[in-house]
């Protein structure tokens, strides 16, 4: 896989956060500063081949799932992002684990 693929979730998260902030649907919170930094750090760790990056990336994903399940909307954007990000980081952990296992 190309190294830039690990930085797609932070880019999507930042883009959607800025769109919802400028549209006025939500207000800014400290999570909007913390989670993108955590996702970028996870991308850096994943690009270097550390599985810990996937575990780190699951933290914002689980938060998005929680926020989406507590939303009053039928299907919220947070729920969709949580599902997609959790699947992404879960699959990337499996890929890195099998790659590491095959190389040793």
C-alpha positions as a Markdown table, in Angstrom:
| # | Residue | x | y | z |
|---|---|---|---|---|
| 1 | Unk | 0.0 | 0.0 | 0.0 |
| 2 | Unk | 1.1 | 3.5 | -0.6 |
| 3 | Unk | 2.1 | 5.5 | 2.5 |
| 4 | Unk | -0.5 | 8.3 | 1.9 |
| 5 | Unk | -3.4 | 6.0 | 2.4 |
| 6 | Unk | -2.8 | 6.1 | 6.2 |
| 7 | Unk | -3.5 | 9.9 | 6.1 |
| 8 | Unk | -6.9 | 9.7 | 4.4 |
| 9 | Unk | -8.9 | 9.3 | 7.7 |
| 10 | Unk | -7.4 | 12.5 | 9.3 |
| 11 | Unk | -8.0 | 14.4 | 6.1 |
| 12 | Unk | -11.7 | 13.3 | 5.9 |
| 13 | Unk | -12.1 | 14.0 | 9.6 |
| 14 | Unk | -10.7 | 17.5 | 9.4 |
| 15 | Unk | -12.7 | 18.3 | 6.2 |
| 16 | Unk | -16.0 | 17.2 | 7.6 |
| 17 | Unk | -15.3 | 18.9 | 10.9 |
| 18 | Unk | -14.6 | 22.2 | 9.2 |
| 19 | Unk | -17.7 | 21.8 | 7.0 |
| 20 | Unk | -19.9 | 21.2 | 10.0 |
| 21 | Unk | -18.3 | 24.0 | 11.9 |
| 22 | Unk | -18.7 | 26.6 | 9.1 |
| 23 | Unk | -22.3 | 25.5 | 8.4 |
| 24 | Unk | -23.2 | 26.2 | 12.0 |
| 25 | Unk | -24.6 | 22.8 | 12.8 |
| 26 | Unk | -22.2 | 22.2 | 15.7 |
| 27 | Unk | -20.0 | 24.3 | 17.9 |
| 28 | Unk | -16.2 | 23.8 | 18.3 |
| 29 | Unk | -15.1 | 21.5 | 21.1 |
| 30 | Unk | -11.6 | 20.4 | 22.3 |
| 31 | Unk | -12.2 | 17.1 | 20.6 |
| 32 | Unk | -11.9 | 18.8 | 17.3 |
| 33 | Unk | -8.3 | 19.7 | 18.1 |
| 34 | Unk | -7.3 | 16.4 | 19.8 |
| 35 | Unk | -8.8 | 13.8 | 17.5 |
| 36 | Unk | -7.2 | 15.1 | 14.3 |
| 37 | Unk | -3.8 | 15.1 | 16.0 |
| 38 | Unk | -4.4 | 11.6 | 17.3 |
| 39 | Unk | -5.4 | 10.5 | 13.8 |
| 40 | Unk | -2.3 | 12.1 | 12.2 |
| 41 | Unk | -0.1 | 10.4 | 14.8 |
| 42 | Unk | -1.8 | 7.1 | 14.0 |
| 43 | Unk | -1.1 | 7.7 | 10.3 |
| 44 | Unk | 2.6 | 8.3 | 11.1 |
| 45 | Unk | 2.9 | 5.2 | 13.1 |
| 46 | Unk | 1.0 | 3.1 | 10.5 |
| 47 | Unk | 3.2 | 4.4 | 7.7 |
| 48 | Unk | 6.3 | 3.2 | 9.7 |
| 49 | Unk | 4.7 | -0.2 | 10.1 |
| 50 | Unk | 3.7 | -0.1 | 13.8 |
| 51 | Unk | 0.4 | -1.8 | 14.6 |
| 52 | Unk | 0.1 | 0.5 | 17.6 |
| 53 | Unk | -1.0 | 3.2 | 15.1 |
| 54 | Unk | -4.2 | 1.2 | 14.4 |
| 55 | Unk | -5.0 | 1.0 | 18.1 |
| 56 | Unk | -4.4 | 4.7 | 18.4 |
| 57 | Unk | -6.7 | 5.3 | 15.4 |
| 58 | Unk | -9.5 | 3.3 | 17.0 |
| 59 | Unk | -9.9 | 5.8 | 19.8 |
| 60 | Unk | -11.5 | 8.6 | 17.7 |
| 61 | Unk | -13.4 | 5.9 | 15.8 |
| 62 | Unk | -15.0 | 4.6 | 18.9 |
| 63 | Unk | -15.8 | 8.1 | 20.0 |
| 64 | Unk | -17.5 | 8.8 | 16.7 |
| 65 | Unk | -19.5 | 5.5 | 17.1 |
| 66 | Unk | -20.5 | 6.5 | 20.6 |
| 67 | Unk | -21.6 | 10.0 | 19.4 |
| 68 | Unk | -23.5 | 8.6 | 16.5 |
| 69 | Unk | -25.3 | 6.1 | 18.6 |
| 70 | Unk | -26.3 | 8.8 | 21.1 |
| 71 | Unk | -27.5 | 11.1 | 18.3 |
| 72 | Unk | -31.2 | 11.8 | 17.9 |
| 73 | Unk | -31.0 | 11.4 | 14.1 |
| 74 | Unk | -31.8 | 8.1 | 12.5 |
| 75 | Unk | -28.4 | 7.7 | 10.9 |
| 76 | Unk | -25.9 | 10.4 | 11.7 |
| 77 | Unk | -22.7 | 11.3 | 10.0 |
| 78 | Unk | -20.8 | 10.4 | 13.2 |
| 79 | Unk | -22.1 | 6.9 | 13.1 |
| 80 | Unk | -21.1 | 6.4 | 9.5 |
| 81 | Unk | -17.6 | 7.9 | 10.2 |
| 82 | Unk | -17.2 | 5.7 | 13.2 |
| 83 | Unk | -18.1 | 2.5 | 11.3 |
| 84 | Unk | -15.8 | 3.4 | 8.3 |
| 85 | Unk | -12.9 | 4.5 | 10.5 |
| 86 | Unk | -13.2 | 1.4 | 12.7 |
| 87 | Unk | -13.2 | -0.9 | 9.7 |
| 88 | Unk | -10.3 | 1.0 | 8.2 |
| 89 | Unk | -8.1 | 0.7 | 11.3 |
| 90 | Unk | -9.2 | -2.9 | 11.9 |
| 91 | Unk | -8.3 | -4.0 | 8.4 |
| 92 | Unk | -5.0 | -2.0 | 8.5 |
| 93 | Unk | -4.0 | -3.8 | 11.8 |
| 94 | Unk | -4.7 | -7.1 | 10.2 |
| 95 | Unk | -2.7 | -6.2 | 7.0 |
| 96 | Unk | 0.3 | -5.0 | 9.0 |
| 97 | Unk | 0.1 | -8.1 | 11.3 |
| 98 | Unk | 0.1 | -10.5 | 8.4 |
| 99 | Unk | 2.8 | -8.6 | 6.6 |
| 100 | Unk | 5.0 | -8.7 | 9.7 |
| 101 | Unk | 4.3 | -12.4 | 10.3 |
| 102 | Unk | 5.2 | -13.3 | 6.7 |
| 103 | Unk | 8.4 | -11.3 | 6.8 |
| 104 | Unk | 9.7 | -13.0 | 10.0 |
